[in-house]
Amino acid sequence: MAITVVGSVAFDTIETPAGRRERCLGGAATYFALAASYFTDVRVIAVVGEDFGAPEEKVFTSRGIDMRGIERATGKSFFWEGSYLENLNEAKTHNTELNVFGSFQPKIPDAYRDSEFLFLANIDPVLQRRVREAMPQARLVAGDTMNYWIKDHRASLLEVLKGLDVLLINDTETRMLAGNSNLVKAARAVLDLGPRMLVVKHGEYGATVFHRADHEAGAKTFRAPALPLEEVIDPTGAGDSFAGGFFGYLASQPALTPATFRRAMFYGSVMGSFTVERFGTERLQLLSRDEIDNRFALFRELTHLD
Amino acid sequence: MAITVVGSVAFDTIETPAGRRERCLGGAATYFALAASYFTDVRVIAVVGEDFGAPEEKVFTSRGIDMRGIERATGKSFFWEGSYLENLNEAKTHNTELNVFGSFQPKIPDAYRDSEFLFLANIDPVLQRRVREAMPQARLVAGDTMNYWIKDHRASLLEVLKGLDVLLINDTETRMLAGNSNLVKAARAVLDLGPRMLVVKHGEYGATVFHRADHEAGAKTFRAPALPLEEVIDPTGAGDSFAGGFFGYLASQPALTPATFRRAMFYGSVMGSFTVERFGTERLQLLSRDEIDNRFALFRELTHLD
């Protein structure tokens, strides 16, 4: 099944203890699409500026990603500059230039309208909702958000949550959204807001999926680990890559059973673990399905008793 | 196989968001011994003061714990007062009175000398080493330590590490001991100091065991989760209870295979998860092996794909 993703395609300048990269291709939709492309067809809705050229285009086309929904606008692409010098788990933002992204109005190509899977990456909840409503055929809808929307655009965000099957956010965002510091209680409060599943990403400790009580039988809380990595080169995009692996795997499966969701959690962790091994999307551009499945086996060994 | 544990038996005054308890029975050796007592025979070496009376004694004897190595001294028992009001993951210490523990000289009853399992809880490394040398028959020796010994008593601690099979410490202690902020590199550096296994406790995210490269074949890095808990009443003793479950299970098994160590990690997490559900040792005093094995099954469901 094809996935449509709406979100940012951007240029990032990143500094980590391993070095610095100027203006590498980034953005949530980019990481998500690359990660998901190893599992299924991916279609992107985004906007880029005149600085988005042939090399960037090739990153998408090489992975067979449908770019018909990537609008070219006059001006520059979304730009972000950040560093992880003191703490690899948390980016320090030095500069954000919305540029053409500031007036982004998602346009959905007709060819995308049969997508049964829809991912709303971290953008203005008003836009997330508009895309969701314009694609009523989507039968599994997942989304992300961030502290800024939780704090200052709560009403719009709550509308989005009502239409989500799966929300993927991190610990801090979960606690902030629920107003509760206990993760389990916070998860339950978030599930009461609409989504029937909540995936909480714990960074280097993996991720946990919580289900609404009234969800399908047999779906229990499940925790996927992250791989203990000797070298984290650049954490940017790990969460979006997790979402891409998670959702891409789901879209590739004939049935969405509780076991499918557990495996999807593992594939999410697998894709996140690759992303952080190189700067930007470097590692995600050149994987093979064999490498992915070998790492999946490593994750199984890391966590399974037998 | 019997385990001998040396460490503190104390009184703790604890304040958490769930309430306050005055002078409840605590100490690393207490939590360890109670947790391990559900798996095997446990013998304690410690010192207590005149405030240690019949009710405290009963906590040990009710669980069949051998107290012949608990010396009664003139004065008061070790006392600690702390709170977890802002952060359930980190205690804020308000008061520490060493009392009779300040001049503790471990005395090993002859009846303990055939213990094949020895646990050196978090005490002065000089004493840890003395006990280890006095019990040469011990074939599996595990130990704990803390930031204070790592920073200010490094030379003594390094001597202890040379004689350890398993070191159990937390993330921060691992990074501090190794002087490296990457957990995998830090773990390798710690294993170079002597122990052939390092168990790193991650609090609410579980624990990871790292093995020395030259360790038995098939022993790979393994991560046990912690249970996502709706109510953490009191985190005191969770790490010592983990150690008790881990080591107690090992001592109860006929052979120490890699699979045994993986299951021991799960039992460690299981015992830690019980401890935090009540104040002090309340929950650990009244468990059944059925409750323990049911929770073990929950941990398996939480992490296993099939």
Interface residues (C-beta under 8 A of the other chain):
Chain A: L88 S181 N182 L183 V184 K185 A187 H202 E204 Y205 G206 T208 F210 K220 T221 F222 R223 P225 P228 L229 E230 E231 V232 A259 R262 R263 F266 R300 E301 L302 T303 H304 L305 D306
Chain B: L88 S181 N182 L183 V184 K185 A187 H202 E204 Y205 G206 T208 F210 K220 T221 F222 R223 P225 P228 L229 E230 E231 V232 A259 R262 R263 F266 R300 E301 L302 T303 H304 L305 D306
